[in-house]
């Protein structure tokens, strides 16, 4: 069992052997679940989204159908603070 140190910022660093064991690399995210007894469970790497999951995710039944140009204009207006 590895022992980890909590930093002044309340963070821990997983040792390289643990990262290799989990098959994760720096920058990847992992799922963490709090357990009722005060422990935590560090799970598998967090699932990455895919473009297939994204396509159609904003579509709503009976909602408006916007063209790319309409979406671009709405986005530009929003960034400019006009909406």
PDB file with SEQRES, HELIX, SHEET and CRYST1 records, atoms N, CA, C and O in Angstrom:
SEQRES   1 A   83  UNK UNK UNK UNK UNK UNK UNK UNK UNK UNK UNK UNK UNK          
SEQRES   2 A   83  UNK UNK UNK UNK UNK UNK UNK UNK UNK UNK UNK UNK UNK          
SEQRES   3 A   83  UNK UNK UNK UNK UNK UNK UNK UNK UNK UNK UNK UNK UNK          
SEQRES   4 A   83  UNK UNK UNK UNK UNK UNK UNK UNK UNK UNK UNK UNK UNK          
SEQRES   5 A   83  UNK UNK UNK UNK UNK UNK UNK UNK UNK UNK UNK UNK UNK          
SEQRES   6 A   83  UNK UNK UNK UNK UNK UNK UNK UNK UNK UNK UNK UNK UNK          
SEQRES   7 A   83  UNK UNK UNK UNK UNK                                          
HELIX    1 AA1 UNK A   16  UNK A   22  1                                   7    
HELIX    2 AA2 UNK A   51  UNK A   54  1                                   4    
HELIX    3 AA3 UNK A   68  UNK A   79  1                                  12    
SHEET    1 AA1 2 UNK A  30  UNK A  34  0                                        
SHEET    2 AA1 2 UNK A  40  UNK A  45 -1                                        
CRYST1    1.000    1.000    1.000  90.00  90.00  90.00 P 1           1          
ATOM      1  N   UNK A   1       0.849  -1.174   0.000  1.00  0.00           N  
ATOM      2  CA  UNK A   1       0.000   0.000   0.000  1.00  0.00           C  
ATOM      3  C   UNK A   1       0.891   1.232   0.000  1.00  0.00           C  
ATOM      4  O   UNK A   1       1.867   1.293   0.748  1.00  0.00           O  
ATOM      5  N   UNK A   2       0.565   2.206  -0.827  1.00  0.00           N  
ATOM      6  CA  UNK A   2       1.334   3.444  -0.916  1.00  0.00           C  
ATOM      7  C   UNK A   2       0.792   4.460   0.075  1.00  0.00           C  
ATOM      8  O   UNK A   2      -0.402   4.479   0.373  1.00  0.00           O  
ATOM      9  N   UNK A   3       1.675   5.299   0.579  1.00  0.00           N  
ATOM     10  CA  UNK A   3       1.290   6.397   1.465  1.00  0.00           C  
ATOM     11  C   UNK A   3       1.487   7.695   0.703  1.00  0.00           C  
ATOM     12  O   UNK A   3       2.548   7.927   0.124  1.00  0.00           O  
ATOM     13  N   UNK A   4       0.465   8.542   0.702  1.00  0.00           N  
ATOM     14  CA  UNK A   4       0.516   9.811  -0.013  1.00  0.00           C  
ATOM     15  C   UNK A   4       0.466  10.951   0.990  1.00  0.00           C  
ATOM     16  O   UNK A   4      -0.122  10.822   2.063  1.00  0.00           O  
ATOM     17  N   UNK A   5       1.083  12.058   0.634  1.00  0.00           N  
ATOM     18  CA  UNK A   5       1.109  13.233   1.504  1.00  0.00           C  
ATOM     19  C   UNK A   5       0.142  14.277   0.973  1.00  0.00           C  
ATOM     20  O   UNK A   5       0.082  14.525  -0.231  1.00  0.00           O  
ATOM     21  N   UNK A   6      -0.611  14.884   1.872  1.00  0.00           N  
ATOM     22  CA  UNK A   6      -1.526  15.962   1.494  1.00  0.00           C  
ATOM     23  C   UNK A   6      -0.755  17.274   1.579  1.00  0.00           C  
ATOM     24  O   UNK A   6      -0.128  17.566   2.597  1.00  0.00           O  
ATOM     25  N   UNK A   7      -0.804  18.070   0.501  1.00  0.00           N  
ATOM     26  CA  UNK A   7      -0.080  19.337   0.465  1.00  0.00           C  
ATOM     27  C   UNK A   7      -0.847  20.409   1.245  1.00  0.00           C  
ATOM     28  O   UNK A   7      -1.968  20.181   1.698  1.00  0.00           O  
ATOM     29  N   UNK A   8      -0.230  21.566   1.391  1.00  0.00           N  
ATOM     30  CA  UNK A   8      -0.861  22.693   2.074  1.00  0.00           C  
ATOM     31  C   UNK A   8      -2.127  23.143   1.335  1.00  0.00           C  
ATOM     32  O   UNK A   8      -3.024  23.731   1.940  1.00  0.00           O  
ATOM     33  N   UNK A   9      -2.199  22.868   0.032  1.00  0.00           N  
ATOM     34  CA  UNK A   9      -3.379  23.224  -0.759  1.00  0.00           C  
ATOM     35  C   UNK A   9      -4.444  22.136  -0.698  1.00  0.00           C  
ATOM     36  O   UNK A   9      -5.481  22.257  -1.349  1.00  0.00           O  
ATOM     37  N   UNK A  10      -4.207  21.076   0.073  1.00  0.00           N  
ATOM     38  CA  UNK A  10      -5.181  20.005   0.195  1.00  0.00           C  
ATOM     39  C   UNK A  10      -5.163  19.038  -0.980  1.00  0.00           C  
ATOM     40  O   UNK A  10      -6.159  18.369  -1.254  1.00  0.00           O  
ATOM     41  N   UNK A  11      -4.045  18.965  -1.665  1.00  0.00           N  
ATOM     42  CA  UNK A  11      -3.944  18.097  -2.829  1.00  0.00           C  
ATOM     43  C   UNK A  11      -3.042  16.909  -2.537  1.00  0.00           C  
ATOM     44  O   UNK A  11      -2.199  16.955  -1.640  1.00  0.00           O  
ATOM     45  N   UNK A  12      -3.235  15.835  -3.317  1.00  0.00           N  
ATOM     46  CA  UNK A  12      -2.328  14.697  -3.238  1.00  0.00           C  
ATOM     47  C   UNK A  12      -1.796  14.418  -4.635  1.00  0.00           C  
ATOM     48  O   UNK A  12      -2.429  14.760  -5.633  1.00  0.00           O  
ATOM     49  N   UNK A  13      -0.639  13.801  -4.693  1.00  0.00           N  
ATOM     50  CA  UNK A  13      -0.054  13.398  -5.959  1.00  0.00           C  
ATOM     51  C   UNK A  13       0.059  11.887  -5.944  1.00  0.00           C  
ATOM     52  O   UNK A  13       0.611  11.302  -5.012  1.00  0.00           O  
ATOM     53  N   UNK A  14      -0.470  11.258  -6.989  1.00  0.00           N  
ATOM     54  CA  UNK A  14      -0.347   9.806  -7.093  1.00  0.00           C  
ATOM     55  C   UNK A  14       1.038   9.461  -7.627  1.00  0.00           C  
ATOM     56  O   UNK A  14       1.521  10.085  -8.572  1.00  0.00           O  
ATOM     57  N   UNK A  15       1.649   8.499  -7.039  1.00  0.00           N  
ATOM     58  CA  UNK A  15       2.980   8.080  -7.452  1.00  0.00           C  
ATOM     59  C   UNK A  15       2.911   7.423  -8.827  1.00  0.00           C  
ATOM     60  O   UNK A  15       1.877   6.884  -9.221  1.00  0.00           O  
ATOM     61  N   UNK A  16       4.036   7.477  -9.556  1.00  0.00           N  
ATOM     62  CA  UNK A  16       4.074   6.967 -10.924  1.00  0.00           C  
ATOM     63  C   UNK A  16       3.668   5.508 -11.020  1.00  0.00           C  
ATOM     64  O   UNK A  16       2.998   5.111 -11.973  1.00  0.00           O  
ATOM     65  N   UNK A  17       4.068   4.702 -10.038  1.00  0.00           N  
ATOM     66  CA  UNK A  17       3.697   3.280 -10.128  1.00  0.00           C  
ATOM     67  C   UNK A  17       2.186   3.088 -10.044  1.00  0.00           C  
ATOM     68  O   UNK A  17       1.642   2.167 -10.654  1.00  0.00           O  
ATOM     69  N   UNK A  18       1.496   3.966  -9.282  1.00  0.00           N  
ATOM     70  CA  UNK A  18       0.038   3.883  -9.211  1.00  0.00           C  
ATOM     71  C   UNK A  18      -0.591   4.324 -10.532  1.00  0.00           C  
ATOM     72  O   UNK A  18      -1.553   3.714 -10.998  1.00  0.00           O  
ATOM     73  N   UNK A  19      -0.048   5.382 -11.133  1.00  0.00           N  
ATOM     74  CA  UNK A  19      -0.562   5.849 -12.415  1.00  0.00           C  
ATOM     75  C   UNK A  19      -0.384   4.780 -13.492  1.00  0.00           C  
ATOM     76  O   UNK A  19      -1.282   4.553 -14.303  1.00  0.00           O  
ATOM     77  N   UNK A  20       0.777   4.126 -13.495  1.00  0.00           N  
ATOM     78  CA  UNK A  20       1.005   3.058 -14.465  1.00  0.00           C  
ATOM     79  C   UNK A  20       0.032   1.902 -14.226  1.00  0.00           C  
ATOM     80  O   UNK A  20      -0.511   1.334 -15.174  1.00  0.00           O  
ATOM     81  N   UNK A  21      -0.182   1.560 -12.959  1.00  0.00           N  
ATOM     82  CA  UNK A  21      -1.103   0.479 -12.620  1.00  0.00           C  
ATOM     83  C   UNK A  21      -2.520   0.791 -13.110  1.00  0.00           C  
ATOM     84  O   UNK A  21      -3.227  -0.102 -13.580  1.00  0.00           O  
ATOM     85  N   UNK A  22      -2.932   2.055 -13.000  1.00  0.00           N  
ATOM     86  CA  UNK A  22      -4.266   2.479 -13.424  1.00  0.00           C  
ATOM     87  C   UNK A  22      -4.332   2.725 -14.929  1.00  0.00           C  
ATOM     88  O   UNK A  22      -5.413   2.930 -15.482  1.00  0.00           O  
ATOM     89  N   UNK A  23      -3.177   2.705 -15.588  1.00  0.00           N  
ATOM     90  CA  UNK A  23      -3.087   2.983 -17.028  1.00  0.00           C  
ATOM     91  C   UNK A  23      -3.599   4.377 -17.365  1.00  0.00           C  
ATOM     92  O   UNK A  23      -4.364   4.561 -18.312  1.00  0.00           O  
ATOM     93  N   UNK A  24      -3.163   5.361 -16.569  1.00  0.00           N  
ATOM     94  CA  UNK A  24      -3.493   6.762 -16.836  1.00  0.00           C  
ATOM     95  C   UNK A  24      -2.209   7.559 -16.980  1.00  0.00           C  
ATOM     96  O   UNK A  24      -1.156   7.170 -16.476  1.00  0.00           O  
ATOM     97  N   UNK A  25      -2.316   8.667 -17.671  1.00  0.00           N  
ATOM     98  CA  UNK A  25      -1.170   9.537 -17.912  1.00  0.00           C  
ATOM     99  C   UNK A  25      -1.457  10.913 -17.334  1.00  0.00           C  
ATOM    100  O   UNK A  25      -2.615  11.259 -17.100  1.00  0.00           O  
ATOM    101  N   UNK A  26      -0.413  11.701 -17.102  1.00  0.00           N  
ATOM    102  CA  UNK A  26      -0.631  13.065 -16.609  1.00  0.00           C  
ATOM    103  C   UNK A  26      -1.587  13.824 -17.516  1.00  0.00           C  
ATOM    104  O   UNK A  26      -1.492  13.756 -18.742  1.00  0.00           O  
ATOM    105  N   UNK A  27      -2.505  14.546 -16.894  1.00  0.00           N  
ATOM    106  CA  UNK A  27      -3.500  15.309 -17.630  1.00  0.00           C  
ATOM    107  C   UNK A  27      -4.827  14.592 -17.798  1.00  0.00           C  
ATOM    108  O   UNK A  27      -5.855  15.230 -18.021  1.00  0.00           O  
ATOM    109  N   UNK A  28      -4.811  13.260 -17.691  1.00  0.00           N  
ATOM    110  CA  UNK A  28      -6.067  12.523 -17.776  1.00  0.00           C  
ATOM    111  C   UNK A  28      -6.833  12.704 -16.478  1.00  0.00           C  
ATOM    112  O   UNK A  28      -6.253  13.049 -15.448  1.00  0.00           O  
ATOM    113  N   UNK A  29      -8.131  12.470 -16.530  1.00  0.00           N  
ATOM    114  CA  UNK A  29      -8.987  12.573 -15.348  1.00  0.00           C  
ATOM    115  C   UNK A  29      -9.386  11.178 -14.904  1.00  0.00           C  
ATOM    116  O   UNK A  29      -9.539  10.278 -15.730  1.00  0.00           O  
ATOM    117  N   UNK A  30      -9.554  10.997 -13.603  1.00  0.00           N  
ATOM    118  CA  UNK A  30     -10.022   9.725 -13.061  1.00  0.00           C  
ATOM    119  C   UNK A  30     -11.265   9.999 -12.222  1.00  0.00           C  
ATOM    120  O   UNK A  30     -11.442  11.095 -11.690  1.00  0.00           O  
ATOM    121  N   UNK A  31     -12.113   8.996 -12.113  1.00  0.00           N  
ATOM    122  CA  UNK A  31     -13.326   9.126 -11.317  1.00  0.00           C  
ATOM    123  C   UNK A  31     -13.003   8.823  -9.857  1.00  0.00           C  
ATOM    124  O   UNK A  31     -12.273   7.878  -9.557  1.00  0.00           O  
ATOM    125  N   UNK A  32     -13.552   9.631  -8.952  1.00  0.00           N  
ATOM    126  CA  UNK A  32     -13.342   9.451  -7.511  1.00  0.00           C  
ATOM    127  C   UNK A  32     -14.712   9.449  -6.848  1.00  0.00           C  
ATOM    128  O   UNK A  32     -15.549  10.313  -7.112  1.00  0.00           O  
ATOM    129  N   UNK A  33     -14.927   8.463  -5.982  1.00  0.00           N  
ATOM    130  CA  UNK A  33     -16.204   8.354  -5.284  1.00  0.00           C  
ATOM    131  C   UNK A  33     -15.991   8.375  -3.781  1.00  0.00           C  
ATOM    132  O   UNK A  33     -15.187   7.595  -3.270  1.00  0.00           O  
ATOM    133  N   UNK A  34     -16.695   9.253  -3.048  1.00  0.00           N  
ATOM    134  CA  UNK A  34     -16.602   9.218  -1.590  1.00  0.00           C  
ATOM    135  C   UNK A  34     -17.369   8.009  -1.061  1.00  0.00           C  
ATOM    136  O   UNK A  34     -18.457   7.696  -1.544  1.00  0.00           O  
ATOM    137  N   UNK A  35     -16.807   7.344  -0.084  1.00  0.00           N  
ATOM    138  CA  UNK A  35     -17.458   6.192   0.540  1.00  0.00           C  
ATOM    139  C   UNK A  35     -18.010   6.608   1.896  1.00  0.00           C  
ATOM    140  O   UNK A  35     -17.490   7.546   2.500  1.00  0.00           O  
ATOM    141  N   UNK A  36     -19.040   5.943   2.389  1.00  0.00           N  
ATOM    142  CA  UNK A  36     -19.707   6.352   3.628  1.00  0.00           C  
ATOM    143  C   UNK A  36     -18.787   6.370   4.850  1.00  0.00           C  
ATOM    144  O   UNK A  36     -19.036   7.124   5.791  1.00  0.00           O  
ATOM    145  N   UNK A  37     -17.749   5.570   4.853  1.00  0.00           N  
ATOM    146  CA  UNK A  37     -16.892   5.477   6.040  1.00  0.00           C  
ATOM    147  C   UNK A  37     -15.747   6.485   6.046  1.00  0.00           C  
ATOM    148  O   UNK A  37     -14.825   6.359   6.852  1.00  0.00           O  
ATOM    149  N   UNK A  38     -15.789   7.491   5.156  1.00  0.00           N  
ATOM    150  CA  UNK A  38     -14.748   8.516   5.122  1.00  0.00           C  
ATOM    151  C   UNK A  38     -13.633   8.228   4.131  1.00  0.00           C  
ATOM    152  O   UNK A  38     -12.777   9.081   3.899  1.00  0.00           O  
ATOM    153  N   UNK A  39     -13.633   7.045   3.548  1.00  0.00           N  
ATOM    154  CA  UNK A  39     -12.627   6.730   2.540  1.00  0.00           C  
ATOM    155  C   UNK A  39     -13.107   7.209   1.176  1.00  0.00           C  
ATOM    156  O   UNK A  39     -14.265   7.590   1.006  1.00  0.00           O  
ATOM    157  N   UNK A  40     -12.192   7.181   0.207  1.00  0.00           N  
ATOM    158  CA  UNK A  40     -12.560   7.462  -1.179  1.00  0.00           C  
ATOM    159  C   UNK A  40     -12.113   6.290  -2.039  1.00  0.00           C  
ATOM    160  O   UNK A  40     -11.166   5.579  -1.701  1.00  0.00           O  
ATOM    161  N   UNK A  41     -12.802   6.102  -3.143  1.00  0.00           N  
ATOM    162  CA  UNK A  41     -12.425   5.079  -4.113  1.00  0.00           C  
ATOM    163  C   UNK A  41     -12.026   5.795  -5.393  1.00  0.00           C  
ATOM    164  O   UNK A  41     -12.801   6.571  -5.952  1.00  0.00           O  
ATOM    165  N   UNK A  42     -10.817   5.529  -5.848  1.00  0.00           N  
ATOM    166  CA  UNK A  42     -10.344   6.096  -7.107  1.00  0.00           C  
ATOM    167  C   UNK A  42     -10.581   5.041  -8.167  1.00  0.00           C  
ATOM    168  O   UNK A  42     -10.052   3.933  -8.088  1.00  0.00           O  
ATOM    169  N   UNK A  43     -11.380   5.395  -9.159  1.00  0.00           N  
ATOM    170  CA  UNK A  43     -11.780   4.423 -10.160  1.00  0.00           C  
ATOM    171  C   UNK A  43     -10.977   4.519 -11.434  1.00  0.00           C  
ATOM    172  O   UNK A  43      -9.848   5.009 -11.462  1.00  0.00           O  
ATOM    173  N   UNK A  44     -11.589   4.043 -12.463  1.00  0.00           N  
ATOM    174  CA  UNK A  44     -10.973   4.011 -13.782  1.00  0.00           C  
ATOM    175  C   UNK A  44     -10.870   5.419 -14.354  1.00  0.00           C  
ATOM    176  O   UNK A  44     -11.495   6.353 -13.852  1.00  0.00           O  
ATOM    177  N   UNK A  45     -10.079   5.557 -15.404  1.00  0.00           N  
ATOM    178  CA  UNK A  45     -10.033   6.868 -16.061  1.00  0.00           C  
ATOM    179  C   UNK A  45     -11.443   7.311 -16.447  1.00  0.00           C  
ATOM    180  O   UNK A  45     -12.264   6.508 -16.889  1.00  0.00           O  
ATOM    181  N   UNK A  46     -11.702   8.603 -16.270  1.00  0.00           N  
ATOM    182  CA  UNK A  46     -13.016   9.146 -16.616  1.00  0.00           C  
ATOM    183  C   UNK A  46     -13.256   8.957 -18.106  1.00  0.00           C  
ATOM    184  O   UNK A  46     -12.336   9.080 -18.915  1.00  0.00           O  
ATOM    185  N   UNK A  47     -14.485   8.661 -18.457  1.00  0.00           N  
ATOM    186  CA  UNK A  47     -14.822   8.441 -19.856  1.00  0.00           C  
ATOM    187  C   UNK A  47     -14.761   9.751 -20.599  1.00  0.00           C  
ATOM    188  O   UNK A  47     -15.247  10.781 -20.132  1.00  0.00           O  
ATOM    189  N   UNK A  48     -14.164   9.692 -21.747  1.00  0.00           N  
ATOM    190  CA  UNK A  48     -14.093  10.874 -22.599  1.00  0.00           C  
ATOM    191  C   UNK A  48     -15.350  10.942 -23.443  1.00  0.00           C  
ATOM    192  O   UNK A  48     -15.914   9.920 -23.834  1.00  0.00           O  
ATOM    193  N   UNK A  49     -15.775  12.158 -23.715  1.00  0.00           N  
ATOM    194  CA  UNK A  49     -16.908  12.334 -24.607  1.00  0.00           C  
ATOM    195  C   UNK A  49     -16.498  12.025 -26.038  1.00  0.00           C  
ATOM    196  O   UNK A  49     -15.313  12.043 -26.370  1.00  0.00           O  
ATOM    197  N   UNK A  50     -17.452  11.750 -26.856  1.00  0.00           N  
ATOM    198  CA  UNK A  50     -17.166  11.508 -28.264  1.00  0.00           C  
ATOM    199  C   UNK A  50     -18.076  12.391 -29.100  1.00  0.00           C  
ATOM    200  O   UNK A  50     -19.133  12.831 -28.648  1.00  0.00           O  
ATOM    201  N   UNK A  51     -17.648  12.636 -30.315  1.00  0.00           N  
ATOM    202  CA  UNK A  51     -18.451  13.467 -31.202  1.00  0.00           C  
ATOM    203  C   UNK A  51     -19.784  12.782 -31.493  1.00  0.00           C  
ATOM    204  O   UNK A  51     -20.800  13.446 -31.701  1.00  0.00           O  
ATOM    205  N   UNK A  52     -19.772  11.436 -31.505  1.00  0.00           N  
ATOM    206  CA  UNK A  52     -21.021  10.717 -31.750  1.00  0.00           C  
ATOM    207  C   UNK A  52     -22.033  10.981 -30.634  1.00  0.00           C  
ATOM    208  O   UNK A  52     -23.230  11.098 -30.895  1.00  0.00           O  
ATOM    209  N   UNK A  53     -21.552  11.073 -29.393  1.00  0.00           N  
ATOM    210  CA  UNK A  53     -22.451  11.359 -28.274  1.00  0.00           C  
ATOM    211  C   UNK A  53     -22.936  12.808 -28.301  1.00  0.00           C  
ATOM    212  O   UNK A  53     -24.038  13.110 -27.843  1.00  0.00           O  
ATOM    213  N   UNK A  54     -22.114  13.691 -28.837  1.00  0.00           N  
ATOM    214  CA  UNK A  54     -22.465  15.104 -28.849  1.00  0.00           C  
ATOM    215  C   UNK A  54     -23.495  15.428 -29.923  1.00  0.00           C  
ATOM    216  O   UNK A  54     -24.416  16.213 -29.697  1.00  0.00           O  
ATOM    217  N   UNK A  55     -23.333  14.814 -31.099  1.00  0.00           N  
ATOM    218  CA  UNK A  55     -24.220  15.130 -32.218  1.00  0.00           C  
ATOM    219  C   UNK A  55     -25.668  14.860 -31.812  1.00  0.00           C  
ATOM    220  O   UNK A  55     -26.015  13.760 -31.383  1.00  0.00           O  
ATOM    221  N   UNK A  56     -26.469  15.848 -31.952  1.00  0.00           N  
ATOM    222  CA  UNK A  56     -27.887  15.712 -31.633  1.00  0.00           C  
ATOM    223  C   UNK A  56     -28.204  15.897 -30.160  1.00  0.00           C  
ATOM    224  O   UNK A  56     -29.374  15.841 -29.781  1.00  0.00           O  
ATOM    225  N   UNK A  57     -27.203  16.114 -29.317  1.00  0.00           N  
ATOM    226  CA  UNK A  57     -27.467  16.214 -27.880  1.00  0.00           C  
ATOM    227  C   UNK A  57     -28.249  17.478 -27.513  1.00  0.00           C  
ATOM    228  O   UNK A  57     -28.923  17.516 -26.483  1.00  0.00           O  
ATOM    229  N   UNK A  58     -28.161  18.499 -28.346  1.00  0.00           N  
ATOM    230  CA  UNK A  58     -28.878  19.744 -28.061  1.00  0.00           C  
ATOM    231  C   UNK A  58     -30.234  19.813 -28.758  1.00  0.00           C  
ATOM    232  O   UNK A  58     -31.011  20.739 -28.523  1.00  0.00           O  
ATOM    233  N   UNK A  59     -30.512  18.847 -29.602  1.00  0.00           N  
ATOM    234  CA  UNK A  59     -31.771  18.855 -30.349  1.00  0.00           C  
ATOM    235  C   UNK A  59     -32.934  18.570 -29.410  1.00  0.00           C  
ATOM    236  O   UNK A  59     -32.879  17.647 -28.597  1.00  0.00           O  
ATOM    237  N   UNK A  60     -33.968  19.360 -29.529  1.00  0.00           N  
ATOM    238  CA  UNK A  60     -35.169  19.183 -28.712  1.00  0.00           C  
ATOM    239  C   UNK A  60     -36.365  19.002 -29.637  1.00  0.00           C  
ATOM    240  O   UNK A  60     -36.491  19.693 -30.648  1.00  0.00           O  
ATOM    241  N   UNK A  61     -37.224  18.088 -29.288  1.00  0.00           N  
ATOM    242  CA  UNK A  61     -38.420  17.840 -30.087  1.00  0.00           C  
ATOM    243  C   UNK A  61     -39.239  19.132 -30.171  1.00  0.00           C  
ATOM    244  O   UNK A  61     -39.555  19.746 -29.152  1.00  0.00           O  
ATOM    245  N   UNK A  62     -39.572  19.525 -31.383  1.00  0.00           N  
ATOM    246  CA  UNK A  62     -40.365  20.732 -31.588  1.00  0.00           C  
ATOM    247  C   UNK A  62     -39.551  22.008 -31.492  1.00  0.00           C  
ATOM    248  O   UNK A  62     -40.110  23.100 -31.588  1.00  0.00           O  
ATOM    249  N   UNK A  63     -38.234  21.896 -31.304  1.00  0.00           N  
ATOM    250  CA  UNK A  63     -37.390  23.080 -31.185  1.00  0.00           C  
ATOM    251  C   UNK A  63     -37.072  23.682 -32.546  1.00  0.00           C  
ATOM    252  O   UNK A  63     -37.373  23.081 -33.578  1.00  0.00           O  
ATOM    253  N   UNK A  64     -36.468  24.861 -32.555  1.00  0.00           N  
ATOM    254  CA  UNK A  64     -36.154  25.516 -33.822  1.00  0.00           C  
ATOM    255  C   UNK A  64     -35.027  24.788 -34.548  1.00  0.00           C  
ATOM    256  O   UNK A  64     -34.175  24.160 -33.919  1.00  0.00           O  
ATOM    257  N   UNK A  65     -35.029  24.878 -35.859  1.00  0.00           N  
ATOM    258  CA  UNK A  65     -33.965  24.327 -36.688  1.00  0.00           C  
ATOM    259  C   UNK A  65     -33.154  25.519 -37.174  1.00  0.00           C  
ATOM    260  O   UNK A  65     -33.652  26.339 -37.945  1.00  0.00           O  
ATOM    261  N   UNK A  66     -31.908  25.619 -36.726  1.00  0.00           N  
ATOM    262  CA  UNK A  66     -31.076  26.758 -37.064  1.00  0.00           C  
ATOM    263  C   UNK A  66     -30.009  26.358 -38.070  1.00  0.00           C  
ATOM    264  O   UNK A  66     -29.492  25.241 -38.045  1.00  0.00           O  
ATOM    265  N   UNK A  67     -29.694  27.291 -38.949  1.00  0.00           N  
ATOM    266  CA  UNK A  67     -28.601  27.074 -39.891  1.00  0.00           C  
ATOM    267  C   UNK A  67     -27.289  27.407 -39.180  1.00  0.00           C  
ATOM    268  O   UNK A  67     -27.283  28.009 -38.107  1.00  0.00           O  
ATOM    269  N   UNK A  68     -26.194  27.006 -39.793  1.00  0.00           N  
ATOM    270  CA  UNK A  68     -24.872  27.328 -39.241  1.00  0.00           C  
ATOM    271  C   UNK A  68     -24.716  28.843 -39.127  1.00  0.00           C  
ATOM    272  O   UNK A  68     -24.170  29.335 -38.140  1.00  0.00           O  
ATOM    273  N   UNK A  69     -25.185  29.580 -40.118  1.00  0.00           N  
ATOM    274  CA  UNK A  69     -25.086  31.046 -40.088  1.00  0.00           C  
ATOM    275  C   UNK A  69     -25.892  31.633 -38.931  1.00  0.00           C  
ATOM    276  O   UNK A  69     -25.432  32.569 -38.278  1.00  0.00           O  
ATOM    277  N   UNK A  70     -27.076  31.103 -38.667  1.00  0.00           N  
ATOM    278  CA  UNK A  70     -27.881  31.589 -37.548  1.00  0.00           C  
ATOM    279  C   UNK A  70     -27.179  31.286 -36.218  1.00  0.00           C  
ATOM    280  O   UNK A  70     -27.157  32.127 -35.319  1.00  0.00           O  
ATOM    281  N   UNK A  71     -26.617  30.101 -36.099  1.00  0.00           N  
ATOM    282  CA  UNK A  71     -25.895  29.736 -34.880  1.00  0.00           C  
ATOM    283  C   UNK A  71     -24.687  30.650 -34.698  1.00  0.00           C  
ATOM    284  O   UNK A  71     -24.423  31.118 -33.590  1.00  0.00           O  
ATOM    285  N   UNK A  72     -23.943  30.909 -35.795  1.00  0.00           N  
ATOM    286  CA  UNK A  72     -22.782  31.798 -35.737  1.00  0.00           C  
ATOM    287  C   UNK A  72     -23.180  33.182 -35.259  1.00  0.00           C  
ATOM    288  O   UNK A  72     -22.508  33.760 -34.405  1.00  0.00           O  
ATOM    289  N   UNK A  73     -24.269  33.722 -35.800  1.00  0.00           N  
ATOM    290  CA  UNK A  73     -24.732  35.065 -35.435  1.00  0.00           C  
ATOM    291  C   UNK A  73     -25.141  35.114 -33.959  1.00  0.00           C  
ATOM    292  O   UNK A  73     -24.791  36.058 -33.251  1.00  0.00           O  
ATOM    293  N   UNK A  74     -25.868  34.115 -33.500  1.00  0.00           N  
ATOM    294  CA  UNK A  74     -26.278  34.055 -32.094  1.00  0.00           C  
ATOM    295  C   UNK A  74     -25.051  34.008 -31.191  1.00  0.00           C  
ATOM    296  O   UNK A  74     -24.999  34.685 -30.164  1.00  0.00           O  
ATOM    297  N   UNK A  75     -24.071  33.209 -31.582  1.00  0.00           N  
ATOM    298  CA  UNK A  75     -22.850  33.079 -30.790  1.00  0.00           C  
ATOM    299  C   UNK A  75     -22.082  34.394 -30.751  1.00  0.00           C  
ATOM    300  O   UNK A  75     -21.630  34.819 -29.688  1.00  0.00           O  
ATOM    301  N   UNK A  76     -21.932  35.038 -31.903  1.00  0.00           N  
ATOM    302  CA  UNK A  76     -21.236  36.330 -31.953  1.00  0.00           C  
ATOM    303  C   UNK A  76     -21.938  37.364 -31.075  1.00  0.00           C  
ATOM    304  O   UNK A  76     -21.285  38.085 -30.321  1.00  0.00           O  
ATOM    305  N   UNK A  77     -23.257  37.438 -31.172  1.00  0.00           N  
ATOM    306  CA  UNK A  77     -24.023  38.379 -30.361  1.00  0.00           C  
ATOM    307  C   UNK A  77     -23.842  38.089 -28.864  1.00  0.00           C  
ATOM    308  O   UNK A  77     -23.707  39.007 -28.055  1.00  0.00           O  
ATOM    309  N   UNK A  78     -23.843  36.824 -28.521  1.00  0.00           N  
ATOM    310  CA  UNK A  78     -23.684  36.464 -27.105  1.00  0.00           C  
ATOM    311  C   UNK A  78     -22.315  36.892 -26.590  1.00  0.00           C  
ATOM    312  O   UNK A  78     -22.203  37.455 -25.502  1.00  0.00           O  
ATOM    313  N   UNK A  79     -21.274  36.623 -27.377  1.00  0.00           N  
ATOM    314  CA  UNK A  79     -19.917  37.032 -26.956  1.00  0.00           C  
ATOM    315  C   UNK A  79     -19.805  38.535 -26.859  1.00  0.00           C  
ATOM    316  O   UNK A  79     -19.065  39.048 -26.019  1.00  0.00           O  
ATOM    317  N   UNK A  80     -20.530  39.255 -27.708  1.00  0.00           N  
ATOM    318  CA  UNK A  80     -20.485  40.713 -27.702  1.00  0.00           C  
ATOM    319  C   UNK A  80     -21.386  41.309 -26.620  1.00  0.00           C  
ATOM    320  O   UNK A  80     -21.436  42.528 -26.459  1.00  0.00           O  
ATOM    321  N   UNK A  81     -22.095  40.461 -25.881  1.00  0.00           N  
ATOM    322  CA  UNK A  81     -22.963  40.934 -24.815  1.00  0.00           C  
ATOM    323  C   UNK A  81     -24.291  41.482 -25.323  1.00  0.00           C  
ATOM    324  O   UNK A  81     -24.973  42.210 -24.601  1.00  0.00           O  
ATOM    325  N   UNK A  82     -24.662  41.149 -26.534  1.00  0.00           N  
ATOM    326  CA  UNK A  82     -25.914  41.654 -27.106  1.00  0.00           C  
ATOM    327  C   UNK A  82     -27.099  40.778 -26.766  1.00  0.00           C  
ATOM    328  O   UNK A  82     -28.232  41.147 -27.077  1.00  0.00           O  
ATOM    329  N   UNK A  83     -26.884  39.627 -26.139  1.00  0.00           N  
ATOM    330  CA  UNK A  83     -27.985  38.714 -25.778  1.00  0.00           C  
ATOM    331  C   UNK A  83     -27.914  38.405 -24.318  1.00  0.00           C  
ATOM    332  O   UNK A  83     -28.744  37.656 -23.804  1.00  0.00           O  
TER     333      UNK A  83                                                      
END                                                                             
